[in-house]
Amino acid sequence: MKQQSALFFWLLLAPFALWLILLVIIPHIDMLGIALREQVAPRKYVFSVQNFTEFFTEPLYWRTFMRTAVMSILATAMTLIVAFPVSYFIAKMLRGRSKAFLFLLCLIPFWVSELVRTYGWMILLRETGVISNALQYLGLVSGPVELLYNDAAIMVGLVYTSMLFMVVPLVTVLESLQDDIIEASYDLGGNMWTTMRSIVIPHAMPGIVSGCIIVFMMTLGNYLTPNLLGGKDSLWFTEQIYTQFITRFNWELGSAFGILLLLLSSLIVWLGLKLSKQTLTSTMAS
Amino acid sequence: MQSSVIDLETRDVQKHYGDFTAVDNVSLQIEKGSFFSILGPSGCGKTTLLRMIAGFDEPDSGDILIRGDSMLGVAPNKRPANMVFQHLALFPMMSVAENIAYGLRQKKVAAAEINRRVQEALESVDLASSGKKQISQLSGGQKQRIAIARCLVLEPKLLLLDEPLGALDLKLREHMKVELKQMQNRVGTTFIYITHDQSEALVMSNKVAVMNNGSFEQVGEPADLYYHPQTSFVAGFVGDANRWQASVSSVSNDSCTTAVANGPQLRAKTAGASRLAVGDLADVFVRPEAIKILQNSQSPAETDNHLQCRVVDLLFNGANSSALLEELATAKTIHVALPQTGEYLGLQKGEQLQIAWSPEQTHCFKVDS
């Protein structure tokens, strides 16, 4: 009996373990190996940190790297600012069917692929797009306006893509906050602002942090949205990795970039957890 | 202790939810320093009334005044009333001291003053050394005391309590009843306490309002409600009572005679506003402890109600022991209190006996058609 349940445990664990080992651990070990070598002759490699020195000596690389990090943090913060009121409204103000309906509205955009959604933004924002035409029709601008291919367009696209992944943990954590605790805060003389700051946000912290981690990682590793909405000027670090692997066949440098991106996201998530005084376990449990 | 200052007054307060009338024309006056309970079954509108006093709901019509000032349109955070919630609603993200300091911080009281008053509040509930503890480290009774201290530190004119003892186990609840009553005596703040537990209301209060279907049935002192109920609902809800439905066969000044279908004649006192006429259907109530079990040799007094019964069961519960009897003629079940004085030790299941009680302790109300 005991043996049987142990067998079941391993059988259930097997798909996850295989996925983790084959698709995450082995590729990363291999990538680290590739990143730490240099081609000295055809099919002849030696150990070297040259790929990493190249990253730090070439300003384009590390500037793109830093820009991606800063933009991702900014996009995460903006997603949080937009998603928090929405989540609060869904979790605390609505009841029954209207709650389910609004939650569904947040979900519906994810029934189409990210590519199609991004094209939707392009249709709205491009020079001959809906917004440009509407502005001209209303006489607010004299000629067509290009709203695509700038940082603001990238930001809008990233926030839009990430919304659901922020709303879900926030709604979950806010629903677990009992109404009478909010009422007690008002009863004791608190106003909306102090109630938010002292009661709601401290309670929602695990949800806020887990939402931010997910959104930050998704944004940092996003390729499609910055590329399509930002065009050539987007300068997203994932594009550099793509270029090294696909355009320049420089797997060594591409791997080094990949490793650096992994280190960067781990570092920023760690910093975020430290600053918000949360642990990864408490965050993921919410 | 009592003065003529009115701390809370409600005038014809009404609240509807769609077609449902939650609170129907409730008017009351509560004197400063009293312990006022609102007692009623769940769904009677008592919570809605309390939430309107606290400011979480607005009445559809009528007025609520605290110390003579109308509270209509005044937000809960601006009212001089604080609430102890049913599940206490202590802030789990703060320490005990921070919980108590919360209201003072909202009032922008100076930090040193806050510390002093928080310490005083903690001492007043015998938890002086618990300030640094987390809420989860407290026991049920301690949480209770912190929830009350958190309100009292603000020196409100009214303290509203929404069945705060409901979640406690029996022993602790009995203890907290006495503690709450003593605390109220000590601080002198007006307490408004809502509960469905009649024993809580009777033990603690100066005055109790019995509420049913959104309106007050009777307002009075606990003993008054118990011995002189004015409506059928109060007689049935406050304390235990045996109840018959009977038709009125004769009426005199303040008493009447009723006949139970195929059963006994019962003489009773007519109470309150209910005007009885011959032929009316009436509810007749008698308390278990008002009924005497007659020994073999005794015979009932001339005017007493008396019935022939058989013992169905004996329910031993210490001081609250009772006997379950069955009336021979109608097979109606009757509860009779058994004082544990040794007098009734010989009582056996199946035994036949006679019971009797005075019409003075029998209450009769017209059944509303």
Chai-1 contact restraints between the chains, C-beta under 6 A:
chainA,res_idxA,chainB,res_idxB,connection_type,confidence,min_distance_angstrom,max_distance_angstrom,comment,restraint_id
A,D180,B,F85,contact,1.0,0.0,6.0,A-B,restraint_1
A,D180,B,A89,contact,1.0,0.0,6.0,A-B,restraint_2
A,I181,B,A89,contact,1.0,0.0,6.0,A-B,restraint_3
A,E183,B,F56,contact,1.0,0.0,6.0,A-B,restraint_4
A,A184,B,F85,contact,1.0,0.0,6.0,A-B,restraint_5
A,A184,B,A89,contact,1.0,0.0,6.0,A-B,restraint_6
A,Y186,B,P76,contact,1.0,0.0,6.0,A-B,restraint_7
A,Y186,B,N77,contact,1.0,0.0,6.0,A-B,restraint_8
A,D187,B,P76,contact,1.0,0.0,6.0,A-B,restraint_9
A,D187,B,N82,contact,1.0,0.0,6.0,A-B,restraint_10
A,D187,B,M83,contact,1.0,0.0,6.0,A-B,restraint_11
A,L188,B,Y102,contact,1.0,0.0,6.0,A-B,restraint_12
A,L188,B,G103,contact,1.0,0.0,6.0,A-B,restraint_13
A,G189,B,N77,contact,1.0,0.0,6.0,A-B,restraint_14
A,G189,B,G103,contact,1.0,0.0,6.0,A-B,restraint_15
A,G189,B,Q106,contact,1.0,0.0,6.0,A-B,restraint_16
A,G189,B,K107,contact,1.0,0.0,6.0,A-B,restraint_17
A,G190,B,Q106,contact,1.0,0.0,6.0,A-B,restraint_18
A,P202,B,M93,contact,1.0,0.0,6.0,A-B,restraint_19
A,H203,B,M93,contact,1.0,0.0,6.0,A-B,restraint_20
